[in-house]
Amino acid sequence: MLTQSMHNRRSICLALTIGIALPIAIALPATRTSAAPGKTATAKLLDAKKQAIGTVKFAETPKGLQATVEVKGLNPGEHAIHVHEFGKCDPPNFLSAGEHFDPSKTTKKPKHEAKTKGKTPAGDLPNIKVKSDGTGTLTAILPGLNLGNGSNSLLKPGGTAVIVHAGANGKSTIPGVDAKTRIACGVVTP
């Protein structure tokens, strides 16, 4: 038989348990939902001989689309890297990828390192710096792009591709090859 003192303690414990556990249980689903990662996509970069030279991983963030690039086996120096308008990578020149991805038509015909009124096409990433061992990494945000629906999506109908160039800023990393030459390509896939 419970005494009044034991009953009071049990009631207090139950109230504390409900008072603490219930808000935590209610808060957990909201925390999990808000912490869930956004959509992701990947482009596997292949050279003209269809050899893997790296990857670009895309992830939606509150600030825009984050691109994380890892490359290997490239000549040291700076390489221009851009998202292009079509999801096709036909070797050897990868012209099937089209021009720079520019859904808002920032420029009439995007050019490497060209700026129009201080803007570059939405798919232009900063140059990637490749070390003497042939590896390089780059992380950048592409504001205004996404992996959802609509014209700003890298997964739009017809797709998009990532192109790596032989050099950047007019300087090639490959002797006798123009810096704008497309040396690797990867179709962006979910």
Helices and strands as residue ranges (DSSP letters): H 4-35, E 40-47, E 52-61, E 64-71, E 77-79, E 81-84, G 95-97, E 128-130, E 136-142, E 161-165, E 167-168, E 171-172, E 182-189
